[in-house]
Amino acid sequence: MSFKEKVQALLEQGLQEKPSVFLIDLKIVEGNKITVVLDGDTGVTLQDCIDISRAVEHNLDREEEDFSIEVASAGVSTPLKMNRQYKKNIGRILKVTTTDGEIIEAYLTHATDDLITLSWSAREPKKIGKGKETVKKTLELPYNKIKEAVVIIKF
């Protein structure tokens, strides 16, 4: 079993004890520097990061292979990668870049295993007469059409 496979197995074991926390990214670079990025259905606490770090660190032998480990939560500006992240962010504003290059800033109103639903208001020319009117728009977007999606935080 390679070093990376050992780390992945230990991570999976540690995450089984914390079902609301899930893995976003695992990187092991030169010098066995392990970087783990987590997210959770209700957020990630410092204790979650400590517990996952210990689950890996305490089960690897530094005599066999020296390593360093960093466990962190996904930041606010981190793009969404998993369906589970979309589901936890329903009701928030997303900035979505589609695979066609279109940028949409809208409320995430629904998320399934296959697609997300975005809603927003737009000013468009009236169908009859001059001027513009506010129109409610909705778009169902499959995950494979999303290049990047980031949560927009407004104060």
Summary of the structure (lengths in Angstrom):
residues: 155
radius of gyration: 20.5
end to end distance: 48.4
largest distance: 78.9
contacts: 402
relative contact order: 0.14
helix: 23%
strand: 43%
